[in-house]
Amino acid sequence: MLTLICLTIISAATILFFTRRGLRYLRYFQQEEYNSTRFKDWLLEKRNFDTKGTAIALTAAALSRFGSGGDMGICVAICLVGAAVLVFVGFQEEDPRQVGKIKLKMTDRATAIYNLALGLYAIATILIIAGTYFLGAGESIYIYWLVTVGLIQSAPIWIVIANAILWPQELKKQQAFLQEAKDILADYQPYTIGITGSYGKTSTKAILGSILEAIEPTFWTPGSINTEMGITRQIRENFKPQQQIAIIEMGAYQIGSIARLCRFTPPNAGLVTAVGVMHLERFGGAENIYTAKCELAQAIPPDGLLVCNGDNPGARKMATEHPKATTLLYGLEPELGHLDCWMSDIKASMDGTTFMIHWQGTAYPGFTKLLGAPMLSNLVGSFTMACALGKDPDYVIAAIHNLEPANSRLNLRKNGDGFILDDSYNSNPIGFASALEVLEVLEGGRKILMTPGMVELGEIQAAENRQVALKAASICDLAIVVGDTNKEALKAGLIEGGLAPDKLMEFPNRDAALAYLTSPEHRQAKDMILIENDLPDLYEAISRF
């Protein structure tokens, strides 16, 4: 009877421990878009295996083996204390639904995975511990605690198994939603503009959408939604019959992704912001990135419209290799080659940017609250597309004047008597360098860089981070490196570039760095702080399991 009590206590505590631990692992699984391979790679790279539960179980095992003297009453007491500590420690961990930069979203899919994983884990716990008893463990309570170590360590595996079991059902549901969205598009047949690029596509979509919406009803997906199911949901829930233009952002992590999106939302026109090295790690090579981005140009019909960034060699090459009835190049650097639309006389200030846009023999003066060459390039691309669709250039310039900077995309905000230049949405070599140039020309006190660096650049990641840190050293009075991901490369570049070692600081995560910079004792008059990139929890230094 006492043995049964011990086994019940151990099993219940192990299952209760999983109820919180399973949520924590599910959060990272969700951030990896439910991709089991990438989740496994993250787990192995970060070595995020359990240590807390294992230490408790091993301690309980040792006490049961060597501290009980074979007395089952003492074993029961040890089990009660060990189980209580295990459950207490588990529920003291952060709730990923409430904390973290990217919180766990308990969608229908996430809820189903969690519930099934919890059920499978509970069944496995009961069967394994019962099986251990019947295989001869008997009253050797320490053996059950050792078995618990393996169960606790297996927590992420059950998340993956649950996802695999549910995938056929999830796929069937996704296909039904996808067909519903296809039917909506078939019924109303909006003029569809696809936007892709290694960077700049989300901002360009927002700019173009805002411009066209000021002239006629326009549909575009919010934020950075650029996947098949994300677009599907937006069409099903938010597309209106009067919206005769649809702007679709097309993201890709492998060859074939954009082609699939084009079959779903066949484009009449396309805008290509850049072909670069972002996500190089996933694509496996620069040529694969180019091939993937070309899928948009290939899907546009011969009588369609293609607008490409002429400042970017890959986008210019695409325009040459996949011309349409109307193929236009835009940019900021006409000296690099022919451009159909370009911007000149660019002057940045604390209020925004004044400029001149050249289009079809006419120069149009304008103003925008946007800052930085990448944003201005996106703006010129949007101007070009809108005018190519027959919109009055003067109306487009007026719409540009009213554009509000998107959050975390090089927007300037007050911070006491200083400013924060927030470019934390993401980062790439060109965007990082441009943000530093904006920081350099803005008036203020100390110029401070806070960054975790750039990621998903494959084998060139260290070199690119080192190179941009060299530039930062010549501009910044203080540099703060966040996390460990690019720490060594950034530090090497900053020191090599001449930044004094006492002007280089390190913090484990964003919150700690911001707390330092914004605290009254460390803030100085008119500080200008550039926040360049903000990595998700997958990359930052995190608490151990």
Secondary structure by P-SEA (a helix, b strand, c coil): caaaaaaaaaaaaaaaaaaaaaaaaaaaaaaacccaaaaaaaaaaacccccaaaaaaaaaaaaaaccccccaaaaaaaaaaaaaaaaaaaaacccccccccccccccaaaaaaaaaaaaaaaaaaaaaaaaaaaaccccaaaaaaaaaaaaaaaaaaaaaaaaaaaaaaaaaaaaaaaaaaaaaaaacccbbbbbbcccaaaaaaaaaaaaaaaccbbbbbccccccaaaaaaaaaccccccccbbbbbbbbcccaaaaaaaaaccccbbbbcccccccccccccaaaaaaaaacccccccccbbbbbccccaaaaaaaaaccccbbbbbccccccccccccccccccccccccbbbbcccbbbbbccccccaaaaaaaaaaaaaaaaacccaaaaaaaaaacccccccbbbbbcccbbbbcccccccaaaaaaaaaaaaaccccbbbbbcccccccccaaaaaaaaaaaaaaacccbbbbccccaaaaaaaaaaaaccccccbbbbccaaaaaaaaacccccccbbbbbbcccccccccccccc
